[in-house]
Amino acid sequence: MSIKRPSFTPFLLMNPIVRNGPAFALERLCQHAMATMYRRHKPVFERVTERETFALLVCPTDLDLDLFLALDPKAPVLRPAHEGDDNIIAARIIGPLPVLLELLEGKSDGDALFFSRALRIEGRTDLVVALRNALDGEEIDLRSAVIESFGALGPVASLALRAAEAAYRQMQSDMDRVADTLMSPIEKRLGGLDRRLGEHAENISGLQKSVKRRTPRTAQTALAGDDFALPDPS
């Protein structure tokens, strides 16, 4: 069985564009995404900020772009992270972008993702849990949100998105095959090491039992009391 490599996704191929693309384009894209999210799911922002407003860093492990997310019931913000944001955030959510998107849509169990280490949280876990609980109460459909954002060109956007999704699935399948090919020899070697360690542990256990059977009981008691202390060489 091959191990999971959640960060080895097609989004890795977008990193040259993200690194070299115009900053204002990313800013505008984030603003548009937040405006659409706020318009469609305003109750989420109201529920999650009942106790306090706060900010998070969303850090995809397969994309060179950390996102600053300020949760405010009246003026939420989503933008590329800037230097100094570490001083004002409450927590970081770290994981591969597909996992983060599934969490946003409520398609994944956040607890299971955390315990499987597919998702990592640093900082105030209670606020991240509050966000997840608020998202659980909403039916978020990112696909329909993207299509709606194109207005009259929605049907064209739907066709393009369908083609992009098919291409993504094929690319992910190809990348999984490449990862399996590269990692298979390492996994076999690790499996062999595990087997040999298990054999050595069994041999050591057998030797210990044999020593106990052959050692007189009084000697065993003395050895146990001395904790196998070595004699003083002086």
LINCOR-V813649 format. One record per backbone hydrogen bond with DSSP energy under -1.0 kcal/mol. NH is the residue of the N-H (numbers start at 1). CO is the residue of the C=O. If there is no record, write none. Layout:
BEGIN
NH:CO, NH:CO
END
This chain:
BEGIN
8:5, 9:7, 12:9, 13:10, 14:11, 15:12, 18:14, 19:15, 20:16, 21:17, 26:22, 27:23, 28:24, 29:25, 30:26, 31:27, 32:28, 33:29, 34:30, 35:31, 36:32, 37:33, 38:34, 39:35, 40:36, 41:37, 44:41, 46:42, 47:43, 48:44, 49:45, 50:47, 54:71, 56:69, 57:91, 58:67, 59:93, 61:95, 65:63, 67:58, 68:79, 69:56, 70:77, 71:54, 77:70, 79:68, 81:66, 85:82, 87:84, 88:85, 90:55, 92:122, 93:57, 94:120, 95:59, 100:96, 101:97, 102:98, 103:99, 104:100, 105:101, 107:102, 113:109, 114:110, 115:111, 116:112, 117:114, 118:113, 119:113, 120:94, 122:92, 124:90, 125:123, 128:124, 129:125, 130:126, 131:127, 132:128, 133:129, 134:130, 135:131, 136:132, 138:135, 145:141, 146:142, 147:143, 148:144, 149:145, 150:147, 151:148, 153:150, 154:151, 157:153, 158:154, 159:155, 160:156, 161:157, 162:158, 163:159, 164:160, 165:161, 166:162, 167:163, 168:164, 169:165, 170:166, 171:167, 172:168, 173:169, 174:170, 175:171, 176:172, 177:173, 178:174, 179:175, 180:176, 181:177, 182:178, 183:179, 184:180, 187:183, 188:184, 189:185, 190:186, 191:187, 192:188, 193:189, 194:190, 195:191, 196:192, 197:193, 198:194, 199:195, 200:196, 201:197, 202:198, 203:199, 204:200, 205:201, 206:202, 207:203, 208:204, 209:205, 210:206, 211:207, 212:208, 213:209, 214:210, 215:211, 220:216, 221:217, 222:218, 223:219, 224:220, 225:221, 226:222, 228:223
END
